[in-house]
Amino acid sequence: MKKQKSILQDQSIKQCYLCMALYGDYSYKYVEDHHIFFGTSNRKNSERHGFKVNLCLGHHRMGPEAVHNNREMDLRLKEMCQEEYEKTHTRQEFVQIIGKSYLGGEFLRT
């Protein structure tokens, strides 16, 4: 499987995507690679299509804003990713990959 670069950020720069997007914090810190859409097939789709970001521990798996602990934060990140993808693709293309839209609409995977 070919790995795609993140569509949301340059992951070679060790900054937390959510710290930057939510708080304007561009400081360098320890980060972990996060596949925005996880589970068996969607983790592979995240890798294939660049649906991944760097997250600090507080936004990844520890703390009240961690995407693995906070459903609202997880959904917000999924929405941000879909919004970015749809700048160059259609919503139907996104649904074909992930299986649903996080931005609304009645699209089905065919």
Residue pairs with C-beta under 8 A, 6 or more apart in sequence:
1 44
1 47
1 48
2 48
3 47
3 48
4 47
4 48
4 49
4 50
5 11
5 50
6 50
6 51
6 52
6 53
6 54
7 49
7 50
7 51
7 81
7 84
7 85
8 17
8 50
8 52
8 53
8 80
8 81
8 84
9 15
9 17
9 20
9 53
9 54
11 33
11 52
11 53
11 54
13 28
14 28
14 29
14 30
14 31
14 54
15 26
15 27
15 28
15 29
15 31
15 54
16 25
16 29
16 31
16 54
16 55
16 56
16 58
16 59
17 53
17 54
17 55
17 59
17 77
18 53
18 55
18 56
18 59
18 65
18 67
18 73
18 77
19 25
19 26
19 27
19 29
19 56
19 59
20 26
21 80
29 56
30 56
30 57
31 54
31 55
31 56
31 60
32 54
32 55
32 56
32 57
32 60
32 61
33 52
33 54
34 52
34 53
34 54
34 55
34 60
34 67
35 42
35 43
35 46
35 47
35 51
35 52
36 46
36 51
36 52
36 53
36 77
36 78
36 81
37 43
37 45
37 46
37 51
37 78
37 81
37 98
38 46
42 98
42 99
45 51
45 97
45 98
46 52
49 85
49 97
51 81
51 85
53 77
53 81
55 67
57 63
57 66
58 65
58 66
59 65
59 66
59 67
59 73
60 66
60 67
60 68
61 67
61 68
61 69
62 69
63 69
64 70
65 73
66 73
67 73
67 74
67 77
68 74
75 102
78 102
79 102
79 103
82 91
82 94
82 98
82 101
82 102
82 103
83 103
85 93
85 94
86 94
86 103
91 101
91 103
91 105
91 107
92 107
94 101
95 101
95 107
95 108
95 109
96 109
96 110
99 109
100 107
100 109
101 107
